């Protein structure tokens, strides 16, 4: 099976959940015997010098990347708002990208065209004009719900009004777009049900995030008396959740356990965070090796208040045997037992008490991490998951063939 995979970023290096999730699909398809060609946007925000990417990585994926500027431009944002367009989506429109996509489709024949995320959905019309292959949208979230939550957290004013406006426009686009694909592969059952409620009529399947479990080896951490957070800080839900934890939870923990340190890593960390002066907090900024960072420290904190889809870093943390404390929103989409494989608390008081309890009880923390590892081995191994996706592809190919006939 020959698959064209289209993404709004080059999934290298694997330093954020989006890149890891995209690569998991690609690796799984290749392991399943598929030939994959990856066409990616090389945005200013996540720009990568192609020559710096390992040759093996590029060759396995037949990787091509097109430079595109997706930076926020006030005039374009204002124009989109007046025209009733979703600026979240229109920022990813590029004639250079469209031109290269057409060239590839006219030169090569694909069995399936797999689009990673809503932000490349605007190229569906171009694909349909140049290929008969079934189109599958791999959704990582219900995007508009993220923005709705972010807007709800803002104080009354222009920013809140504007976020609500963006949310409405994005929702209208998302609920319209999903019905024009040949299939939707969601990352959680929650998202699948949300799309059904929104009127999605095309075939859907839930394909959770998975990893190659053999690449994650639980080891004793180097610094046992520590907490850590890792996540891209240019993704607003991560920044919002971390800010909530630091302002409302951390000081009480540090007062009770002054020797405990909290290590924070993430791409595009704002200076206001680096210079915030919280006692016992070490801000690492962007790091080279996420796995080593996660191995070094002990308790994993995922204080998410908004978002959708699955938290890739939680699955990775479980695979590494890390005890994890998160929120109901953070664990959304992950099938697990609360208190056995992960601790889930939503109030500042309960969250803080859960962290303190695990600091005091190393055996309970160890057991939590071991149970999380078993869960990932049984339910989130990419080899098992990708069989289901390939079967979905085959069904859509057969259905498309019958329709065209």
C-alpha positions as CSV (number, residue, x, y, z in Angstrom):
1,X,0.0,0.0,0.0
2,X,1.3,3.4,-1.0
3,X,0.4,6.3,1.4
4,X,0.9,10.0,1.0
5,X,1.0,11.6,4.4
6,X,0.5,15.3,4.7
7,X,1.4,17.3,7.8
8,X,1.6,20.9,8.9
9,X,5.0,20.5,10.4
10,X,8.2,18.4,10.0
11,X,7.9,15.8,12.8
12,X,11.6,16.1,13.7
13,X,13.0,16.3,16.2
14,X,10.4,14.4,18.4
15,X,10.2,17.1,21.1
16,X,6.5,17.7,21.2
17,X,3.4,15.6,21.2
18,X,2.4,16.5,17.7
19,X,5.7,15.4,16.2
20,X,5.7,12.2,18.2
21,X,2.1,11.3,17.2
22,X,2.8,12.0,13.5
23,X,6.0,9.8,13.6
24,X,4.2,7.0,15.5
25,X,1.8,6.7,12.6
26,X,4.5,6.9,10.0
27,X,6.7,4.3,11.7
28,X,3.8,2.0,12.2
29,X,2.8,2.2,8.6
30,X,6.3,1.5,7.5
31,X,6.5,-1.5,9.9
32,X,3.2,-2.7,8.4
33,X,4.8,-2.9,5.0
34,X,3.4,0.4,3.6
35,X,5.4,2.7,1.4
36,X,5.0,6.2,2.8
37,X,5.8,9.6,1.3
38,X,5.6,12.5,3.8
39,X,4.9,16.0,2.5
40,X,5.3,18.5,5.3
41,X,5.1,22.2,5.8
42,X,8.4,23.8,7.0
43,X,7.0,26.7,9.0
44,X,8.9,29.6,10.5
45,X,7.7,28.6,13.9
46,X,9.0,25.0,13.6
47,X,11.7,25.5,10.9
48,X,14.1,22.7,10.4
49,X,17.1,22.6,8.1
50,X,16.4,19.5,6.1
51,X,20.1,18.7,5.9
52,X,20.3,18.4,9.7
53,X,17.7,15.6,9.7
54,X,19.3,12.1,9.7
55,X,19.4,10.6,6.2
56,X,17.7,7.4,7.4
57,X,14.7,9.4,8.7
58,X,14.4,11.3,5.5
59,X,14.8,8.3,3.2
60,X,12.3,6.0,5.1
61,X,9.6,8.7,4.8
62,X,10.6,10.0,1.3
63,X,10.4,13.3,3.1
64,X,9.8,16.5,1.3
65,X,9.2,19.9,3.0
66,X,7.9,23.2,1.7
67,X,8.8,26.5,3.5
68,X,5.6,28.3,4.5
69,X,5.1,31.4,6.7
70,X,2.2,30.7,9.2
71,X,3.1,33.6,11.6
72,X,0.2,35.6,12.9
73,X,-0.3,38.8,10.9
74,X,-2.8,41.3,12.4
75,X,-4.1,42.6,9.1
76,X,-4.7,39.0,7.8
77,X,-6.4,38.1,11.0
78,X,-8.7,41.1,10.8
79,X,-9.5,40.4,7.1
80,X,-10.3,36.8,7.9
81,X,-12.6,37.9,10.7
82,X,-14.5,40.3,8.4
83,X,-14.9,37.5,5.8
84,X,-16.1,35.0,8.3
85,X,-13.1,32.7,7.7
86,X,-11.2,30.7,10.3
87,X,-7.9,32.4,10.7
88,X,-6.6,29.3,12.6
89,X,-7.0,27.5,9.3
90,X,-6.3,30.1,6.6
91,X,-2.8,30.8,8.1
92,X,-1.8,27.4,6.6
93,X,-2.8,28.3,3.0
94,X,0.3,28.4,0.7
95,X,0.4,28.5,-3.1
96,X,3.9,27.0,-3.0
97,X,2.7,24.1,-0.9
98,X,-0.4,23.6,-3.2
99,X,1.8,23.6,-6.3
100,X,4.2,21.0,-4.9
101,X,1.2,18.8,-3.8
102,X,-0.2,19.0,-7.3
103,X,3.1,18.0,-8.8
104,X,3.4,15.0,-6.5
105,X,-0.1,13.8,-7.2
106,X,0.3,14.1,-10.9
107,X,3.6,12.3,-10.9
108,X,2.8,9.5,-8.4
109,X,-0.3,7.3,-7.7
110,X,-1.2,6.6,-4.1
111,X,-3.6,4.1,-2.6
112,X,-4.4,6.4,0.4
113,X,-3.9,10.1,1.2
114,X,-3.6,10.6,5.0
115,X,-3.9,14.2,6.3
116,X,-2.5,14.8,9.8
117,X,-4.7,17.3,11.5
118,X,-7.3,19.8,10.6
119,X,-4.8,22.5,9.6
120,X,-4.0,20.7,6.3
121,X,-7.7,20.0,5.5
122,X,-7.9,23.1,3.3
123,X,-6.0,21.2,0.6
124,X,-8.7,18.6,0.2
125,X,-10.2,20.2,-2.9
126,X,-6.7,20.2,-4.5
127,X,-6.3,16.6,-3.7
128,X,-9.7,15.6,-5.1
129,X,-8.9,17.5,-8.3
130,X,-5.7,15.5,-8.8
131,X,-6.2,12.1,-7.3
132,X,-8.9,9.4,-6.9
133,X,-7.3,8.0,-3.7
134,X,-9.5,7.9,-0.6
135,X,-8.7,10.7,1.9
136,X,-8.3,10.0,5.6
137,X,-8.2,12.8,8.1
138,X,-6.3,11.9,11.3
139,X,-7.6,14.2,14.0
140,X,-5.5,15.0,17.0
141,X,-8.2,17.0,18.8
142,X,-11.6,18.5,18.4
143,X,-9.8,21.8,17.7
144,X,-12.6,24.3,18.4
145,X,-13.1,22.9,21.9
146,X,-9.6,23.9,22.9
147,X,-10.2,27.5,21.9
148,X,-13.5,27.5,23.7
149,X,-11.9,26.5,26.9
150,X,-9.1,29.0,26.5
151,X,-11.7,31.8,25.9
152,X,-13.6,30.8,29.0
153,X,-10.5,31.3,31.2
154,X,-10.0,34.9,30.0
155,X,-11.2,37.9,31.9
156,X,-13.9,40.0,30.1
157,X,-12.3,42.2,27.5
158,X,-11.0,42.3,23.9
159,X,-8.9,39.1,24.1
160,X,-11.9,37.1,25.4
161,X,-14.2,38.5,22.7
162,X,-11.6,37.7,20.0
163,X,-11.0,34.2,21.3
164,X,-14.7,33.5,21.3
165,X,-14.9,34.8,17.7
166,X,-12.0,32.5,16.6
167,X,-13.8,29.6,18.3
168,X,-17.0,30.1,16.5
169,X,-15.3,30.4,13.1
170,X,-13.1,27.4,13.8
171,X,-16.1,25.3,14.9
172,X,-18.0,26.2,11.8
173,X,-15.1,25.2,9.6
174,X,-14.3,22.0,11.5
175,X,-17.9,20.7,11.5
176,X,-18.2,21.5,7.8
177,X,-14.8,20.0,6.7
178,X,-15.1,16.6,8.4
179,X,-18.0,15.5,6.2
180,X,-15.9,15.8,3.0
181,X,-13.3,13.2,3.7
182,X,-13.6,9.5,2.9
183,X,-12.8,8.6,6.5
184,X,-11.9,10.1,9.9
185,X,-9.4,8.5,12.3
186,X,-9.8,10.1,15.7
187,X,-7.3,9.8,18.5
188,X,-9.9,9.2,21.3
189,X,-13.5,7.8,21.6
190,X,-14.5,11.2,23.1
191,X,-13.5,13.0,19.9
192,X,-15.3,10.4,17.8
193,X,-18.5,10.9,19.7
194,X,-18.1,14.7,19.5
195,X,-17.9,14.4,15.8
196,X,-21.0,12.2,15.6
197,X,-22.9,14.7,17.7
198,X,-21.7,17.5,15.3
199,X,-23.3,15.6,12.4
200,X,-20.4,13.7,10.9
201,X,-21.7,11.1,8.5
202,X,-18.5,9.7,7.0
203,X,-17.0,6.4,8.3
204,X,-15.0,6.9,11.5
205,X,-12.6,4.8,13.5
206,X,-10.8,5.5,16.8
207,X,-7.0,5.0,16.5
208,X,-5.4,5.9,19.8
209,X,-1.9,7.2,20.0
210,X,0.6,4.4,20.3
211,X,4.4,4.0,20.7
212,X,7.1,1.4,20.1
213,X,7.2,0.3,23.7
214,X,10.6,-1.4,23.2
215,X,12.2,2.1,22.8
216,X,11.1,3.2,26.4
217,X,13.0,1.5,29.2
218,X,12.0,2.3,32.8
219,X,15.1,3.1,34.9
220,X,15.8,4.5,38.3
221,X,15.7,8.3,38.1
222,X,18.9,10.2,38.7
223,X,17.3,12.8,41.0
224,X,14.6,11.1,43.1
225,X,13.4,14.1,45.2
226,X,12.0,15.9,42.1
227,X,8.9,16.8,40.1
228,X,9.0,17.6,36.4
229,X,6.9,19.1,33.6
230,X,7.6,18.8,29.9
231,X,5.6,20.2,27.0
232,X,5.6,22.7,24.2
233,X,5.0,26.1,25.8
234,X,3.8,27.7,22.5
235,X,0.7,25.5,22.9
236,X,-1.6,27.7,25.0
237,X,-3.2,24.8,27.1
238,X,0.3,23.7,28.3
239,X,1.2,27.3,29.3
240,X,-2.2,27.9,31.0
241,X,-2.0,24.6,33.0
242,X,1.6,25.2,34.1
243,X,0.7,28.7,35.2
244,X,-2.2,27.4,37.2
245,X,0.1,24.8,38.9
246,X,2.8,27.3,39.8
247,X,0.5,30.0,41.1
248,X,-1.9,27.8,43.0
249,X,-0.2,24.5,43.9
250,X,3.6,24.7,43.9
251,X,4.2,27.0,46.8
252,X,2.3,24.8,49.3
253,X,4.3,21.8,48.1
254,X,7.6,23.6,48.4
255,X,6.7,24.9,51.8
256,X,6.1,21.3,53.1
257,X,9.1,19.8,51.2
258,X,11.7,22.6,50.7
259,X,14.3,20.2,49.3
260,X,12.0,19.2,46.5
261,X,12.7,20.7,43.1
262,X,10.4,21.2,40.2
263,X,12.1,21.0,36.7
264,X,10.3,22.6,33.8
265,X,11.2,22.0,30.1
266,X,9.5,23.2,27.0
267,X,10.0,24.8,23.6
268,X,9.4,28.6,23.3
269,X,9.3,29.2,27.0
270,X,8.3,32.9,27.6
271,X,10.7,35.1,29.4
272,X,8.0,36.0,31.9
273,X,8.1,32.4,33.0
274,X,11.8,32.1,33.1
275,X,12.1,35.2,35.3
276,X,9.1,34.4,37.5
277,X,11.3,33.7,40.5
278,X,9.5,30.7,42.0
279,X,11.5,29.0,44.7
280,X,12.7,25.5,43.9
281,X,11.7,25.7,40.2
282,X,14.4,25.2,37.5
283,X,13.4,26.4,34.1
284,X,15.3,24.4,31.4
285,X,13.7,25.9,28.3
286,X,14.0,23.7,25.2
287,X,16.0,20.6,25.7
288,X,17.8,18.3,23.3
289,X,16.7,14.9,24.6
290,X,13.2,14.6,26.1
291,X,13.6,11.0,27.1
292,X,16.8,11.7,29.1
293,X,15.0,14.6,30.8
294,X,12.1,12.4,31.7
295,X,14.4,9.6,33.0
296,X,16.4,12.0,35.2
297,X,13.5,13.2,37.3
298,X,10.8,11.5,39.3
299,X,7.1,12.6,39.6
300,X,5.5,13.8,36.3
301,X,3.1,16.7,36.6
302,X,0.5,17.3,33.8
303,X,-1.7,20.1,35.0
304,X,-3.9,20.5,32.0
305,X,-7.1,22.6,32.1
306,X,-8.0,22.7,28.4
307,X,-7.2,20.7,25.3
308,X,-8.5,17.7,23.5
309,X,-7.2,14.4,22.0
310,X,-4.7,12.5,24.0
311,X,-1.7,13.6,25.9
312,X,1.2,12.0,24.2
313,X,3.6,12.8,27.0
314,X,1.4,10.9,29.5
315,X,1.7,7.7,27.4
316,X,5.5,8.2,27.1
317,X,5.7,8.9,30.9
318,X,3.8,5.7,31.6
319,X,6.0,3.7,29.2
320,X,9.0,5.0,31.2
321,X,7.5,3.9,34.5
322,X,6.9,7.4,35.8
323,X,4.3,8.1,38.5
324,X,2.0,10.7,37.0
325,X,-0.4,13.3,38.6
326,X,-2.8,15.0,36.1
327,X,-6.3,16.4,35.8
328,X,-9.4,15.0,34.3
329,X,-8.7,17.0,31.1
330,X,-5.2,15.7,31.0
331,X,-6.2,12.0,31.1
332,X,-9.0,12.4,28.6
333,X,-8.9,9.8,25.9
334,X,-6.6,7.4,27.9
335,X,-8.3,4.3,29.1
336,X,-6.9,3.7,32.6
337,X,-7.8,3.2,36.3
338,X,-7.6,6.3,38.4
339,X,-5.4,5.8,41.4
340,X,-3.9,2.6,40.1
341,X,-2.1,3.7,36.9
342,X,-2.3,7.5,37.3
343,X,-3.5,10.0,39.9
344,X,-6.2,12.4,38.7
345,X,-7.2,15.5,40.6
346,X,-8.8,18.7,39.5
347,X,-8.9,21.1,42.5
348,X,-5.8,22.9,43.7
349,X,-6.1,21.4,47.1
350,X,-6.5,17.8,45.9
351,X,-3.8,18.1,43.3
352,X,-1.3,19.4,45.8
353,X,-2.2,16.7,48.4
354,X,-1.7,14.0,45.8
355,X,1.8,15.3,44.9
356,X,2.7,15.5,48.6
357,X,1.5,12.0,49.2
358,X,3.7,10.5,46.4
359,X,6.7,12.5,47.6
360,X,6.2,10.9,51.1
361,X,5.5,7.4,49.8
362,X,8.1,6.2,47.4
363,X,6.6,2.7,47.3
364,X,3.2,4.0,46.2
365,X,5.0,6.1,43.5
366,X,6.9,3.1,42.2
367,X,3.8,1.0,42.1
368,X,1.9,3.7,40.1
369,X,4.7,3.8,37.6
370,X,4.9,0.1,37.2
371,X,1.1,-0.2,36.6
372,X,1.3,2.6,34.0
373,X,4.0,0.7,32.1
374,X,1.9,-2.5,32.0
375,X,-1.1,-0.5,30.7
376,X,1.0,0.9,27.8
377,X,2.4,-2.5,27.0
378,X,-1.1,-4.0,26.8
379,X,-3.1,-1.2,25.1
380,X,-0.9,1.4,23.5
381,X,1.7,-0.5,21.5
382,X,1.9,0.9,18.0
383,X,2.2,-2.4,16.3
384,X,-1.2,-3.6,17.6
385,X,-2.9,-0.2,16.9
386,X,-1.7,0.2,13.3
387,X,-3.3,-3.0,12.2
388,X,-6.6,-1.4,12.9
389,X,-5.7,1.7,10.8
390,X,-4.5,-0.3,7.8
391,X,-7.7,-2.3,7.9
392,X,-9.6,1.0,7.9
393,X,-7.6,2.2,4.9
394,X,-8.4,-1.1,3.0
395,X,-12.1,-0.7,3.7
396,X,-12.0,2.9,2.4
397,X,-10.1,1.8,-0.7
398,X,-12.7,-0.8,-1.4
399,X,-15.5,1.5,-0.8
400,X,-14.0,4.3,-3.0
401,X,-13.4,1.8,-5.8
402,X,-17.1,0.7,-5.7
403,X,-18.3,4.3,-5.7
404,X,-16.1,5.2,-8.6
405,X,-17.3,2.2,-10.6
